[in-house]
Amino acid sequence: MTAFQDDGRALRNLDAREAQAVLREEFAADMTSSDETPEEGRPPAPAPPAWTDEERALHQRMVEALLFAAAEPLDTATIAARLPTGADVEGAIAALVEAYRGGGVELVRVSGKWRFVTAADLAHILETEQLQPRKLSRAALETLAIIAYHQPCTRADIEDVRGVQVSKGSLDMLLELGWVALKGRRKDAPGRPVLYATTEAFLEHFGLESVADLPGMSDLKAAGLLDARLPPGFAVPSPRDVDDNDDADEEDDAGSEFARDFLDNADEEAAGD
């Protein structure tokens, strides 16, 4: 209240309302200054540590090691938890960003976190092509064997030998691999069905000079692929190379027309073997 007593002479020239207003202002100013004054006995807030250049360089190396070894991007709080208390993490990250700018790898911020990434203009040298082997299903192998030994043959021929309906997927895979191709139409059958036969790619893949080199009955028996007790009348056909004109309608345009017909009838074909 000292300030109020010192200003007592000034209050004498004011009316009661003006004097109250002056007192309120003085009281508010006095309370504000009291709040800002630290309580007696309270320790002052610690000043931020003054790091040397060597220590700041060490902190930068720590941040670099953490980001390099991390399996996922790290945020600032996670990095700060690993560094000495009070370390300038933001400054260390900013220094690393500049140090790696234009290099083979760069430090970038993604969704509020930091990580090293390959420079965008060098990504192409890291791309690799790998052949993924595809295993043929049993149905596709059986279909391929029937075509190889009975070519040129129709879809109905394949189904007669297998005893089940041929799935579209099996023929699609063989056509995609290039081991089987369309060889025209059978003009002496109703609807002139499409004929299938093996290709040169089939011979190259299996190391055959011609389909005549496919194993016969004696070879299959010797390899243990045929039961010694076969039903009467069982025979293995003698495969032969197929000419483009064998059993084919020469008026057909081989290629696009067959493919269109094959796709048009896809909805009518059964999906299972």
PERA-V695657 format. One line per field, one symbol per residue. psi: psi as a letter, one per 40 degrees, with the letter a starting at -180 (. if undefined). A space follows every 10 residues. Layout:
# PERA-V695657
psi = ???
This chain:
# PERA-V695657
psi = edddddeddd edeiiddddd dddddddddd dddddehiih ehiihhiiih iidddddddd ddddddddei eiiiiddddd deiiheigdd ddddddddde headiihihh feiiihiihd eeddeehihh hhihhiiddd ddddddddde ihiidddddd ddeiihiddd ddddddeedi ihfaiheeih egiiiiiiid dddddefidi eeeiiadddd ddeeeiidgi iiehihihii ihidehfihe eihhcddddd ddddeddeii di.
